[in-house]
Amino acid sequence: MLPCAYLSHRLLAKYYGLRVLGGIQGVLLTMAMLGAIIGPIFAGGVYDVMDSYRPAFVLLALTAVTGAIVILMMGRRPTWTGDVVVAPTT
């Protein structure tokens, strides 16, 4: 967990800059905690109705794949020069 957390902090800092890193981390960690609370309750409800965890796991896996695709679509990080953001060239 620790190397992954270090990598995500480093990537967020490089991509968005240190000025907004705290706010972004707050939103991300809040969403992660909500997922950690809601996920097991959702999976348990699906198990009670369908007598299998498979539909819940498939839906959660599709959600994770969708998130990965969205992250990959972000493109190259902008170049920071002081307070000015220079858009990357293609």
Buried (B, 14 or more C-beta within 10 A) or exposed (E): EEEEEEEEEEEBBEBBBEEEBEEBBEEEEEEEEEEEEEEEEBBEEBBEEEEEEEEBEEEBEEEEEEEEEEEEEEEEEBEBEEEEEEEEEE
